[in-house]
Each structure stands twice: as structure tokens, then as C-alpha cells.
Amino acid sequence: MKQKIIESALLSSSIFLMIACGPKKEEPAAAPAVDKEQIKKEIQAKENQFAELYNAGELRNIGYYADDATSFSQNKPPLVGKLAIVEFLKAGLDASSKGNKISFVTNEVFVSSDGNQVVEIGYYKLSDSTSVAINTGNYMVLFERRNGEYVVVRDMSASDMPLE
């Protein structure tokens, strides 16, 4: 009987030691810190570049949209694909829009924990050649990091000007 108690104690001790000394579960590595302010500056720079190209009428050079982007605007169906979006923007650039300037202000950014997606909320202003506002409003954009660069995959805007 004494022998069985000693064997049980030794077996229990062995099991306890194997569990206690076994390999520890590795905790997942912490995600790298995301610098929200730096990303906000990067997004504002993308908006400034877009406005610069748009104002210069150089829409063919806009790298702002992903090829599979979708743009939602008021009173029309969504525009699907970069080509459709750029064609729509080009159609808005005619002789009557000469001298008009658009500008964007990034108000807020919401960054995913890995920094691969950013939702931007901003304000836009379209002014004529005398700096009188023609249209103003707000927008939301979903950026996704692709090939190391943020591109727009979804956007939508809403004018805050009264209907005529």
C-alpha cells in the first residue's frame, strides 16, 4: 500500500513537472503602432494632389482611385471602376468650368489597427474664378493600402448647398 502511495506521488509529481516545464504558448506579437497623425497628413496630401490635378484638368494622371473603386454621388447610380469615375469627372470639366477650383480638407481619419484601411471624413469646396463658392459639402472616403500606397476604393459626397 505504501509502495502504491509512493508510486502515485512520483507519477503525479512527474506529470506536474512536465506540465510546468513544458513549452509556453507564445503570445501573438503586438501589432505595430499606427501613427494616426502621420496617416492623416498622408491622406491630406493625396487630397491636395487630386485637387491640383483636377484643377489643372489633368485627370488622366490621377492615381487616386483603385481600378475597382466605386463612387457614390447624389441623384445618380454609383460609378463603378476607375475608368467610369475619371470619365465622369472629365465630363464635368468643360468651358463653363474654366477657372473653377476645388479644394479638400481632411477633418478626421479612422485608421484600422494594422493601418491598411483608412476612412476619411472631409469637407470640399468648389469655387469659381473669383473665389465665390459654387458648391460645398462633405465627403467620406475609404482608402486601402495597396502596393504600399493608399488608394480610394469607395467614396461618397453630399452637397450642403440648397437645391435650386
TORFINU-290505 format. One record per atom (N, C-alpha, C): z, y, x; chain; residue number from 1. Coordinates in steps of 0.05 Angstrom, whole numbers, plus 5000, padded with zeros to 4 digits. Last residue first. Layout:
+------+------+------+---------+------+
!   c3 !   c2 !   c1 ! drenvex ! nulo !
+------+------+------+---------+------+
!    Z !    Y !    X !       A !  NUM !
...
+------+------+------+---------+------+
This chain:
+------+------+------+---------+------+
!   c3 !   c2 !   c1 ! drenvex ! nulo !
+------+------+------+---------+------+
! 3880 ! 6483 ! 4363 !       A !  164 !
! 3866 ! 6506 ! 4353 !       A !  164 !
! 3855 ! 6502 ! 4325 !       A !  164 !
! 3946 ! 6463 ! 4380 !       A !  163 !
! 3919 ! 6455 ! 4370 !       A !  163 !
! 3906 ! 6480 ! 4359 !       A !  163 !
! 3982 ! 6491 ! 4436 !       A !  162 !
! 3978 ! 6486 ! 4407 !       A !  162 !
! 3949 ! 6479 ! 4400 !       A !  162 !
! 3996 ! 6453 ! 4495 !       A !  161 !
! 3984 ! 6476 ! 4482 !       A !  161 !
! 3980 ! 6470 ! 4453 !       A !  161 !
! 4013 ! 6411 ! 4523 !       A !  160 !
! 4033 ! 6425 ! 4507 !       A !  160 !
! 4023 ! 6451 ! 4494 !       A !  160 !
! 3979 ! 6349 ! 4529 !       A !  159 !
! 3978 ! 6378 ! 4530 !       A !  159 !
! 4002 ! 6389 ! 4514 !       A !  159 !
! 3993 ! 6293 ! 4564 !       A !  158 !
! 3996 ! 6305 ! 4538 !       A !  158 !
! 3997 ! 6335 ! 4542 !       A !  158 !
! 3969 ! 6233 ! 4597 !       A !  157 !
! 3977 ! 6261 ! 4597 !       A !  157 !
! 3978 ! 6271 ! 4568 !       A !  157 !
! 3974 ! 6176 ! 4640 !       A !  156 !
! 3971 ! 6188 ! 4613 !       A !  156 !
! 3981 ! 6217 ! 4615 !       A !  156 !
! 3954 ! 6120 ! 4680 !       A !  155 !
! 3963 ! 6148 ! 4676 !       A !  155 !
! 3959 ! 6157 ! 4648 !       A !  155 !
! 3958 ! 6066 ! 4725 !       A !  154 !
! 3959 ! 6075 ! 4697 !       A !  154 !
! 3967 ! 6105 ! 4698 !       A !  154 !
! 3949 ! 6063 ! 4779 !       A !  153 !
! 3940 ! 6040 ! 4763 !       A !  153 !
! 3940 ! 6047 ! 4733 !       A !  153 !
! 3936 ! 6101 ! 4836 !       A !  152 !
! 3943 ! 6101 ! 4808 !       A !  152 !
! 3932 ! 6077 ! 4794 !       A !  152 !
! 3964 ! 6081 ! 4899 !       A !  151 !
! 3941 ! 6087 ! 4882 !       A !  151 !
! 3950 ! 6086 ! 4853 !       A !  151 !
! 3992 ! 6087 ! 4963 !       A !  150 !
! 3996 ! 6088 ! 4934 !       A !  150 !
! 3970 ! 6096 ! 4920 !       A !  150 !
! 3980 ! 6040 ! 5016 !       A !  149 !
! 3976 ! 6067 ! 5004 !       A !  149 !
! 3980 ! 6066 ! 4974 !       A !  149 !
! 3979 ! 5989 ! 5037 !       A !  148 !
! 3995 ! 6009 ! 5050 !       A !  148 !
! 3993 ! 6037 ! 5038 !       A !  148 !
! 3948 ! 5960 ! 5001 !       A !  147 !
! 3938 ! 5964 ! 5028 !       A !  147 !
! 3953 ! 5987 ! 5041 !       A !  147 !
! 3981 ! 5992 ! 4950 !       A !  146 !
! 3961 ! 5972 ! 4956 !       A !  146 !
! 3949 ! 5979 ! 4983 !       A !  146 !
! 4032 ! 6008 ! 4908 !       A !  145 !
! 4024 ! 6008 ! 4936 !       A !  145 !
! 4005 ! 5985 ! 4941 !       A !  145 !
! 4019 ! 6043 ! 4849 !       A !  144 !
! 4025 ! 6017 ! 4861 !       A !  144 !
! 4016 ! 6019 ! 4890 !       A !  144 !
! 4041 ! 6089 ! 4799 !       A !  143 !
! 4028 ! 6084 ! 4825 !       A !  143 !
! 4037 ! 6056 ! 4834 !       A !  143 !
! 4034 ! 6114 ! 4738 !       A !  142 !
! 4045 ! 6090 ! 4751 !       A !  142 !
! 4028 ! 6086 ! 4776 !       A !  142 !
! 4049 ! 6177 ! 4711 !       A !  141 !
! 4031 ! 6161 ! 4727 !       A !  141 !
! 4046 ! 6137 ! 4739 !       A !  141 !
! 4049 ! 6225 ! 4660 !       A !  140 !
! 4063 ! 6202 ! 4672 !       A !  140 !
! 4042 ! 6185 ! 4687 !       A !  140 !
! 4051 ! 6296 ! 4646 !       A !  139 !
! 4037 ! 6270 ! 4651 !       A !  139 !
! 4057 ! 6250 ! 4662 !       A !  139 !
! 4043 ! 6355 ! 4607 !       A !  138 !
! 4059 ! 6337 ! 4623 !       A !  138 !
! 4043 ! 6311 ! 4626 !       A !  138 !
! 4011 ! 6420 ! 4608 !       A !  137 !
! 4022 ! 6396 ! 4596 !       A !  137 !
! 4037 ! 6379 ! 4615 !       A !  137 !
! 3961 ! 6469 ! 4593 !       A !  136 !
! 3984 ! 6460 ! 4608 !       A !  136 !
! 3995 ! 6436 ! 4594 !       A !  136 !
! 3902 ! 6507 ! 4597 !       A !  135 !
! 3915 ! 6484 ! 4587 !       A !  135 !
! 3939 ! 6477 ! 4605 !       A !  135 !
! 3893 ! 6557 ! 4616 !       A !  134 !
! 3875 ! 6547 ! 4595 !       A !  134 !
! 3888 ! 6523 ! 4581 !       A !  134 !
! 3926 ! 6612 ! 4642 !       A !  133 !
! 3928 ! 6584 ! 4635 !       A !  133 !
! 3910 ! 6577 ! 4612 !       A !  133 !
! 3892 ! 6655 ! 4686 !       A !  132 !
! 3904 ! 6652 ! 4659 !       A !  132 !
! 3903 ! 6622 ! 4652 !       A !  132 !
! 3867 ! 6664 ! 4734 !       A !  131 !
! 3894 ! 6652 ! 4735 !       A !  131 !
! 3908 ! 6651 ! 4708 !       A !  131 !
! 3815 ! 6676 ! 4730 !       A !  130 !
! 3833 ! 6699 ! 4731 !       A !  130 !
! 3862 ! 6690 ! 4730 !       A !  130 !
! 3789 ! 6628 ! 4724 !       A !  129 !
! 3785 ! 6642 ! 4750 !       A !  129 !
! 3803 ! 6667 ! 4752 !       A !  129 !
! 3841 ! 6590 ! 4689 !       A !  128 !
! 3813 ! 6600 ! 4693 !       A !  128 !
! 3812 ! 6616 ! 4719 !       A !  128 !
! 3880 ! 6531 ! 4701 !       A !  127 !
! 3877 ! 6560 ! 4698 !       A !  127 !
! 3848 ! 6568 ! 4702 !       A !  127 !
! 3921 ! 6480 ! 4681 !       A !  126 !
! 3893 ! 6486 ! 4686 !       A !  126 !
! 3889 ! 6516 ! 4680 !       A !  126 !
! 3975 ! 6444 ! 4703 !       A !  125 !
! 3966 ! 6470 ! 4694 !       A !  125 !
! 3937 ! 6473 ! 4701 !       A !  125 !
! 4024 ! 6392 ! 4693 !       A !  124 !
! 3999 ! 6402 ! 4702 !       A !  124 !
! 3992 ! 6429 ! 4690 !       A !  124 !
! 4081 ! 6356 ! 4715 !       A !  123 !
! 4071 ! 6379 ! 4699 !       A !  123 !
! 4044 ! 6387 ! 4710 !       A !  123 !
! 4107 ! 6288 ! 4715 !       A !  122 !
! 4100 ! 6314 ! 4726 !       A !  122 !
! 4089 ! 6334 ! 4705 !       A !  122 !
! 4133 ! 6230 ! 4738 !       A !  121 !
! 4132 ! 6247 ! 4715 !       A !  121 !
! 4127 ! 6275 ! 4725 !       A !  121 !
! 4115 ! 6168 ! 4765 !       A !  120 !
! 4117 ! 6196 ! 4769 !       A !  120 !
! 4116 ! 6210 ! 4742 !       A !  120 !
! 4137 ! 6108 ! 4787 !       A !  119 !
! 4130 ! 6122 ! 4763 !       A !  119 !
! 4135 ! 6151 ! 4768 !       A !  119 !
! 4117 ! 6063 ! 4836 !       A !  118 !
! 4129 ! 6089 ! 4831 !       A !  118 !
! 4119 ! 6099 ! 4804 !       A !  118 !
! 4124 ! 6003 ! 4872 !       A !  117 !
! 4115 ! 6017 ! 4848 !       A !  117 !
! 4131 ! 6042 ! 4845 !       A !  117 !
! 4146 ! 5988 ! 4921 !       A !  116 !
! 4118 ! 5981 ! 4916 !       A !  116 !
! 4106 ! 5994 ! 4890 !       A !  116 !
! 4199 ! 5992 ! 4933 !       A !  115 !
! 4182 ! 6015 ! 4939 !       A !  115 !
! 4153 ! 6010 ! 4933 !       A !  115 !
! 4235 ! 5955 ! 4917 !       A !  114 !
! 4220 ! 5949 ! 4941 !       A !  114 !
! 4201 ! 5971 ! 4949 !       A !  114 !
! 4256 ! 5979 ! 4870 !       A !  113 !
! 4274 ! 5973 ! 4892 !       A !  113 !
! 4260 ! 5966 ! 4918 !       A !  113 !
! 4212 ! 6032 ! 4849 !       A !  112 !
! 4222 ! 6004 ! 4847 !       A !  112 !
! 4238 ! 5999 ! 4872 !       A !  112 !
! 4228 ! 6098 ! 4832 !       A !  111 !
! 4217 ! 6080 ! 4852 !       A !  111 !
! 4229 ! 6053 ! 4848 !       A !  111 !
! 4209 ! 6152 ! 4798 !       A !  110 !
! 4226 ! 6129 ! 4794 !       A !  110 !
! 4213 ! 6107 ! 4811 !       A !  110 !
! 4208 ! 6222 ! 4806 !       A !  109 !
! 4196 ! 6196 ! 4812 !       A !  109 !
! 4218 ! 6175 ! 4808 !       A !  109 !
! 4194 ! 6285 ! 4775 !       A !  108 !
! 4212 ! 6263 ! 4780 !       A !  108 !
! 4195 ! 6239 ! 4790 !       A !  108 !
! 4154 ! 6325 ! 4782 !       A !  107 !
! 4182 ! 6332 ! 4774 !       A !  107 !
! 4201 ! 6310 ! 4782 !       A !  107 !
! 4101 ! 6348 ! 4815 !       A !  106 !
! 4116 ! 6324 ! 4812 !       A !  106 !
! 4145 ! 6331 ! 4806 !       A !  106 !
! 4051 ! 6387 ! 4790 !       A !  105 !
! 4078 ! 6388 ! 4801 !       A !  105 !
! 4093 ! 6362 ! 4795 !       A !  105 !
! 3984 ! 6407 ! 4800 !       A !  104 !
! 4003 ! 6387 ! 4791 !       A !  104 !
! 4030 ! 6391 ! 4805 !       A !  104 !
! 3928 ! 6445 ! 4777 !       A !  103 !
! 3950 ! 6440 ! 4796 !       A !  103 !
! 3969 ! 6421 ! 4783 !       A !  103 !
! 3860 ! 6467 ! 4774 !       A !  102 !
! 3882 ! 6450 ! 4764 !       A !  102 !
! 3903 ! 6447 ! 4786 !       A !  102 !
! 3819 ! 6522 ! 4760 !       A !  101 !
! 3835 ! 6507 ! 4780 !       A !  101 !
! 3857 ! 6492 ! 4766 !       A !  101 !
! 3753 ! 6547 ! 4749 !       A !  100 !
! 3778 ! 6537 ! 4738 !       A !  100 !
! 3792 ! 6521 ! 4760 !       A !  100 !
! 3705 ! 6558 ! 4773 !       A !   99 !
! 3727 ! 6576 ! 4779 !       A !   99 !
! 3753 ! 6567 ! 4767 !       A !   99 !
! 3668 ! 6531 ! 4720 !       A !   98 !
! 3667 ! 6543 ! 4747 !       A !   98 !
! 3690 ! 6562 ! 4751 !       A !   98 !
! 3664 ! 6512 ! 4669 !       A !   97 !
! 3689 ! 6507 ! 4683 !       A !   97 !
! 3690 ! 6518 ! 4711 !       A !   97 !
! 3613 ! 6520 ! 4652 !       A !   96 !
! 3634 ! 6536 ! 4639 !       A !   96 !
! 3661 ! 6532 ! 4653 !       A !   96 !
! 3583 ! 6483 ! 4681 !       A !   95 !
! 3581 ! 6512 ! 4688 !       A !   95 !
! 3603 ! 6528 ! 4676 !       A !   95 !
! 3630 ! 6429 ! 4687 !       A !   94 !
! 3604 ! 6440 ! 4681 !       A !   94 !
! 3604 ! 6470 ! 4688 !       A !   94 !
! 3667 ! 6376 ! 4688 !       A !   93 !
! 3660 ! 6397 ! 4707 !       A !   93 !
! 3632 ! 6407 ! 4701 !       A !   93 !
! 3672 ! 6335 ! 4653 !       A !   92 !
! 3688 ! 6359 ! 4647 !       A !   92 !
! 3682 ! 6382 ! 4666 !       A !   92 !
! 3644 ! 6295 ! 4677 !       A !   91 !
! 3632 ! 6307 ! 4652 !       A !   91 !
! 3647 ! 6333 ! 4645 !       A !   91 !
! 3679 ! 6280 ! 4717 !       A !   90 !
! 3655 ! 6294 ! 4724 !       A !   90 !
! 3643 ! 6308 ! 4700 !       A !   90 !
! 3717 ! 6252 ! 4686 !       A !   89 !
! 3725 ! 6276 ! 4700 !       A !   89 !
! 3700 ! 6293 ! 4708 !       A !   89 !
! 3684 ! 6208 ! 4670 !       A !   88 !
! 3696 ! 6226 ! 4650 !       A !   88 !
! 3704 ! 6253 ! 4663 !       A !   88 !
! 3674 ! 6186 ! 4720 !       A !   87 !
! 3652 ! 6196 ! 4704 !       A !   87 !
! 3662 ! 6215 ! 4683 !       A !   87 !
! 3726 ! 6170 ! 4734 !       A !   86 !
! 3712 ! 6191 ! 4750 !       A !   86 !
! 3689 ! 6202 ! 4735 !       A !   86 !
! 3735 ! 6130 ! 4695 !       A !   85 !
! 3752 ! 6154 ! 4697 !       A !   85 !
! 3738 ! 6176 ! 4712 !       A !   85 !
! 3695 ! 6093 ! 4706 !       A !   84 !
! 3695 ! 6106 ! 4680 !       A !   84 !
! 3712 ! 6131 ! 4681 !       A !   84 !
! 3711 ! 6078 ! 4759 !       A !   83 !
! 3684 ! 6090 ! 4754 !       A !   83 !
! 3684 ! 6105 ! 4727 !       A !   83 !
! 3762 ! 6054 ! 4751 !       A !   82 !
! 3758 ! 6079 ! 4767 !       A !   82 !
! 3732 ! 6093 ! 4761 !       A !   82 !
! 3779 ! 6029 ! 4687 !       A !   81 !
! 3764 ! 6027 ! 4712 !       A !   81 !
! 3760 ! 6054 ! 4725 !       A !   81 !
! 3777 ! 6054 ! 4623 !       A !   80 !
! 3784 ! 6031 ! 4639 !       A !   80 !
! 3766 ! 6029 ! 4664 !       A !   80 !
! 3807 ! 6100 ! 4582 !       A !   79 !
! 3785 ! 6097 ! 4602 !       A !   79 !
! 3794 ! 6074 ! 4621 !       A !   79 !
! 3825 ! 6091 ! 4514 !       A !   78 !
! 3831 ! 6091 ! 4542 !       A !   78 !
! 3806 ! 6088 ! 4559 !       A !   78 !
! 3795 ! 6135 ! 4464 !       A !   77 !
! 3803 ! 6109 ! 4474 !       A !   77 !
! 3810 ! 6110 ! 4504 !       A !   77 !
! 3824 ! 6198 ! 4445 !       A !   76 !
! 3802 ! 6182 ! 4454 !       A !   76 !
! 3812 ! 6155 ! 4464 !       A !   76 !
! 3868 ! 6233 ! 4436 !       A !   75 !
! 3845 ! 6233 ! 4418 !       A !   75 !
! 3820 ! 6218 ! 4428 !       A !   75 !
! 3892 ! 6240 ! 4502 !       A !   74 !
! 3895 ! 6245 ! 4473 !       A !   74 !
! 3868 ! 6243 ! 4459 !       A !   74 !
! 3886 ! 6185 ! 4548 !       A !   73 !
! 3885 ! 6213 ! 4541 !       A !   73 !
! 3887 ! 6216 ! 4511 !       A !   73 !
! 3899 ! 6140 ! 4599 !       A !   72 !
! 3902 ! 6145 ! 4571 !       A !   72 !
! 3903 ! 6175 ! 4566 !       A !   72 !
! 3866 ! 6099 ! 4645 !       A !   71 !
! 3875 ! 6126 ! 4639 !       A !   71 !
! 3876 ! 6131 ! 4609 !       A !   71 !
! 3873 ! 6047 ! 4690 !       A !   70 !
! 3868 ! 6054 ! 4662 !       A !   70 !
! 3881 ! 6081 ! 4658 !       A !   70 !
! 3844 ! 6016 ! 4749 !       A !   69 !
! 3861 ! 6035 ! 4735 !       A !   69 !
! 3853 ! 6038 ! 4706 !       A !   69 !
! 3818 ! 5983 ! 4785 !       A !   68 !
! 3825 ! 5972 ! 4759 !       A !   68 !
! 3844 ! 5990 ! 4743 !       A !   68 !
! 3813 ! 6013 ! 4831 !       A !   67 !
! 3789 ! 6005 ! 4818 !       A !   67 !
! 3794 ! 5995 ! 4790 !       A !   67 !
! 3861 ! 6067 ! 4829 !       A !   66 !
! 3854 ! 6039 ! 4837 !       A !   66 !
! 3828 ! 6032 ! 4821 !       A !   66 !
! 3852 ! 6136 ! 4845 !       A !   65 !
! 3853 ! 6115 ! 4826 !       A !   65 !
! 3847 ! 6088 ! 4839 !       A !   65 !
! 3844 ! 6168 ! 4892 !       A !   64 !
! 3869 ! 6170 ! 4876 !       A !   64 !
! 3873 ! 6145 ! 4858 !       A !   64 !
! 3803 ! 6182 ! 4922 !       A !   63 !
! 3814 ! 6155 ! 4926 !       A !   63 !
! 3840 ! 6152 ! 4911 !       A !   63 !
! 3748 ! 6219 ! 4910 !       A !   62 !
! 3775 ! 6215 ! 4901 !       A !   62 !
! 3783 ! 6186 ! 4905 !       A !   62 !
! 3696 ! 6232 ! 4922 !       A !   61 !
! 3714 ! 6226 ! 4944 !       A !   61 !
! 3742 ! 6220 ! 4936 !       A !   61 !
! 3671 ! 6247 ! 4876 !       A !   60 !
! 3663 ! 6222 ! 4888 !       A !   60 !
! 3681 ! 6213 ! 4910 !       A !   60 !
! 3689 ! 6298 ! 4864 !       A !   59 !
! 3702 ! 6275 ! 4851 !       A !   59 !
! 3694 ! 6249 ! 4864 !       A !   59 !
! 3688 ! 6353 ! 4881 !       A !   58 !
! 3682 ! 6330 ! 4899 !       A !   58 !
! 3694 ! 6305 ! 4889 !       A !   58 !
! 3702 ! 6402 ! 4860 !       A !   57 !
! 3680 ! 6387 ! 4848 !       A !   57 !
! 3671 ! 6363 ! 4864 !       A !   57 !
! 3745 ! 6428 ! 4878 !       A !   56 !
! 3721 ! 6432 ! 4894 !       A !   56 !
! 3697 ! 6417 ! 4882 !       A !   56 !
! 3782 ! 6410 ! 4842 !       A !   55 !
! 3775 ! 6439 ! 4841 !       A !   55 !
! 3750 ! 6445 ! 4857 !       A !   55 !
! 3785 ! 6357 ! 4859 !       A !   54 !
! 3776 ! 6363 ! 4832 !       A !   54 !
! 3766 ! 6392 ! 4831 !       A !   54 !
! 3807 ! 6363 ! 4911 !       A !   53 !
! 3780 ! 6351 ! 4908 !       A !   53 !
! 3769 ! 6358 ! 4880 !       A !   53 !
! 3856 ! 6388 ! 4897 !       A !   52 !
! 3838 ! 6400 ! 4916 !       A !   52 !
! 3809 ! 6390 ! 4913 !       A !   52 !
! 3880 ! 6349 ! 4864 !       A !   51 !
! 3873 ! 6376 ! 4853 !       A !   51 !
! 3853 ! 6390 ! 4871 !       A !   51 !
! 3886 ! 6307 ! 4902 !       A !   50 !
! 3870 ! 6303 ! 4878 !       A !   50 !
! 3861 ! 6330 ! 4867 !       A !   50 !
! 3922 ! 6332 ! 4937 !       A !   49 !
! 3895 ! 6324 ! 4946 !       A !   49 !
! 3876 ! 6320 ! 4923 !       A !   49 !
! 3966 ! 6338 ! 4904 !       A !   48 !
! 3953 ! 6362 ! 4915 !       A !   48 !
! 3925 ! 6355 ! 4925 !       A !   48 !
! 3978 ! 6284 ! 4893 !       A !   47 !
! 3970 ! 6302 ! 4871 !       A !   47 !
! 3956 ! 6327 ! 4882 !       A !   47 !
! 3992 ! 6267 ! 4945 !       A !   46 !
! 3969 ! 6254 ! 4931 !       A !   46 !
! 3959 ! 6272 ! 4908 !       A !   46 !
! 4037 ! 6300 ! 4952 !       A !   45 !
! 4014 ! 6304 ! 4970 !       A !   45 !
! 3989 ! 6291 ! 4958 !       A !   45 !
! 4071 ! 6277 ! 4914 !       A !   44 !
! 4062 ! 6305 ! 4910 !       A !   44 !
! 4038 ! 6310 ! 4928 !       A !   44 !
! 4078 ! 6227 ! 4939 !       A !   43 !
! 4064 ! 6228 ! 4913 !       A !   43 !
! 4054 ! 6256 ! 4908 !       A !   43 !
! 4106 ! 6243 ! 4985 !       A !   42 !
! 4081 ! 6229 ! 4988 !       A !   42 !
! 4064 ! 6230 ! 4962 !       A !   42 !
! 4152 ! 6264 ! 4962 !       A !   41 !
! 4134 ! 6282 ! 4978 !       A !   41 !
! 4107 ! 6269 ! 4981 !       A !   41 !
! 4172 ! 6217 ! 4940 !       A !   40 !
! 4166 ! 6240 ! 4922 !       A !   40 !
! 4147 ! 6259 ! 4936 !       A !   40 !
! 4183 ! 6189 ! 4986 !       A !   39 !
! 4162 ! 6179 ! 4968 !       A !   39 !
! 4154 ! 6201 ! 4949 !       A !   39 !
! 4225 ! 6219 ! 5006 !       A !   38 !
! 4200 ! 6217 ! 5022 !       A !   38 !
! 4177 ! 6207 ! 5004 !       A !   38 !
! 4262 ! 6211 ! 4965 !       A !   37 !
! 4252 ! 6238 ! 4971 !       A !   37 !
! 4227 ! 6238 ! 4987 !       A !   37 !
! 4272 ! 6156 ! 4970 !       A !   36 !
! 4261 ! 6167 ! 4945 !       A !   36 !
! 4249 ! 6195 ! 4950 !       A !   36 !
! 4267 ! 6109 ! 5013 !       A !   35 !
! 4272 ! 6137 ! 5014 !       A !   35 !
! 4258 ! 6151 ! 4991 !       A !   35 !
! 4299 ! 6048 ! 5007 !       A !   34 !
! 4275 ! 6063 ! 4998 !       A !   34 !
! 4283 ! 6092 ! 4999 !       A !   34 !
! 4320 ! 5999 ! 5053 !       A !   33 !
! 4326 ! 6023 ! 5038 !       A !   33 !
! 4301 ! 6038 ! 5032 !       A !   33 !
! 4301 ! 5931 ! 5044 !       A !   32 !
! 4301 ! 5956 ! 5060 !       A !   32 !
! 4306 ! 5980 ! 5042 !       A !   32 !
! 4347 ! 5886 ! 5014 !       A !   31 !
! 4321 ! 5900 ! 5013 !       A !   31 !
! 4322 ! 5925 ! 5030 !       A !   31 !
! 4385 ! 5840 ! 5051 !       A !   30 !
! 4384 ! 5864 ! 5035 !       A !   30 !
! 4356 ! 5877 ! 5036 !       A !   30 !
! 4372 ! 5771 ! 5047 !       A !   29 !
! 4372 ! 5796 ! 5063 !       A !   29 !
! 4370 ! 5820 ! 5044 !       A !   29 !
! 4415 ! 5727 ! 5012 !       A !   28 !
! 4389 ! 5740 ! 5015 !       A !   28 !
! 4392 ! 5766 ! 5031 !       A !   28 !
! 4459 ! 5687 ! 5051 !       A !   27 !
! 4455 ! 5707 ! 5031 !       A !   27 !
! 4428 ! 5720 ! 5034 !       A !   27 !
! 4458 ! 5618 ! 5063 !       A !   26 !
! 4450 ! 5645 ! 5073 !       A !   26 !
! 4447 ! 5663 ! 5049 !       A !   26 !
! 4513 ! 5577 ! 5060 !       A !   25 !
! 4489 ! 5587 ! 5046 !       A !   25 !
! 4483 ! 5614 ! 5056 !       A !   25 !
! 4533 ! 5543 ! 5119 !       A !   24 !
! 4539 ! 5563 ! 5098 !       A !   24 !
! 4512 ! 5571 ! 5085 !       A !   24 !
! 4540 ! 5474 ! 5133 !       A !   23 !
! 4525 ! 5499 ! 5136 !       A !   23 !
! 4530 ! 5518 ! 5112 !       A !   23 !
! 4609 ! 5450 ! 5136 !       A !   22 !
! 4580 ! 5448 ! 5131 !       A !   22 !
! 4566 ! 5474 ! 5133 !       A !   22 !
! 4663 ! 5452 ! 5140 !       A !   21 !
! 4647 ! 5458 ! 5164 !       A !   21 !
! 4617 ! 5456 ! 5160 !       A !   21 !
! 4680 ! 5439 ! 5088 !       A !   20 !
! 4688 ! 5464 ! 5101 !       A !   20 !
! 4671 ! 5472 ! 5125 !       A !   20 !
! 4657 ! 5388 ! 5081 !       A !   19 !
! 4650 ! 5410 ! 5063 !       A !   19 !
! 4656 ! 5437 ! 5076 !       A !   19 !
! 4681 ! 5360 ! 5123 !       A !   18 !
! 4652 ! 5361 ! 5121 !       A !   18 !
! 4643 ! 5384 ! 5103 !       A !   18 !
! 4736 ! 5366 ! 5110 !       A !   17 !
! 4725 ! 5378 ! 5135 !       A !   17 !
! 4695 ! 5380 ! 5134 !       A !   17 !
! 4738 ! 5336 ! 5062 !       A !   16 !
! 4745 ! 5365 ! 5062 !       A !   16 !
! 4733 ! 5378 ! 5087 !       A !   16 !
! 4725 ! 5286 ! 5081 !       A !   15 !
! 4707 ! 5299 ! 5061 !       A !   15 !
! 4712 ! 5329 ! 5061 !       A !   15 !
! 4769 ! 5276 ! 5114 !       A !   14 !
! 4741 ! 5276 ! 5125 !       A !   14 !
! 4722 ! 5291 ! 5106 !       A !   14 !
! 4811 ! 5278 ! 5078 !       A !   13 !
! 4810 ! 5297 ! 5100 !       A !   13 !
! 4782 ! 5299 ! 5111 !       A !   13 !
! 4799 ! 5233 ! 5047 !       A !   12 !
! 4800 ! 5259 ! 5035 !       A !   12 !
! 4797 ! 5281 ! 5056 !       A !   12 !
! 4804 ! 5193 ! 5087 !       A !   11 !
! 4778 ! 5197 ! 5073 !       A !   11 !
! 4777 ! 5225 ! 5061 !       A !   11 !
! 4858 ! 5198 ! 5100 !       A !   10 !
! 4838 ! 5203 ! 5120 !       A !   10 !
! 4810 ! 5208 ! 5108 !       A !   10 !
! 4881 ! 5186 ! 5050 !       A !    9 !
! 4886 ! 5212 ! 5062 !       A !    9 !
! 4865 ! 5218 ! 5083 !       A !    9 !
! 4863 ! 5133 ! 5044 !       A !    8 !
! 4855 ! 5153 ! 5024 !       A !    8 !
! 4859 ! 5182 ! 5036 !       A !    8 !
! 4889 ! 5109 ! 5088 !       A !    7 !
! 4860 ! 5109 ! 5087 !       A !    7 !
! 4850 ! 5130 ! 5067 !       A !    7 !
! 4943 ! 5118 ! 5072 !       A !    6 !
! 4933 ! 5130 ! 5097 !       A !    6 !
! 4903 ! 5131 ! 5097 !       A !    6 !
! 4944 ! 5087 ! 5025 !       A !    5 !
! 4950 ! 5116 ! 5024 !       A !    5 !
! 4939 ! 5130 ! 5049 !       A !    5 !
! 4933 ! 5037 ! 5046 !       A !    4 !
! 4914 ! 5049 ! 5027 !       A !    4 !
! 4918 ! 5079 ! 5025 !       A !    4 !
! 4979 ! 5028 ! 5077 !       A !    3 !
! 4953 ! 5028 ! 5090 !       A !    3 !
! 4932 ! 5042 ! 5072 !       A !    3 !
! 5017 ! 5023 ! 5038 !       A !    2 !
! 5019 ! 5046 ! 5057 !       A !    2 !
! 4992 ! 5050 ! 5071 !       A !    2 !
! 5000 ! 4976 ! 5016 !       A !    1 !
! 5000 ! 5000 ! 5000 !       A !    1 !
! 5000 ! 5025 ! 5017 !       A !    1 !
+------+------+------+---------+------+
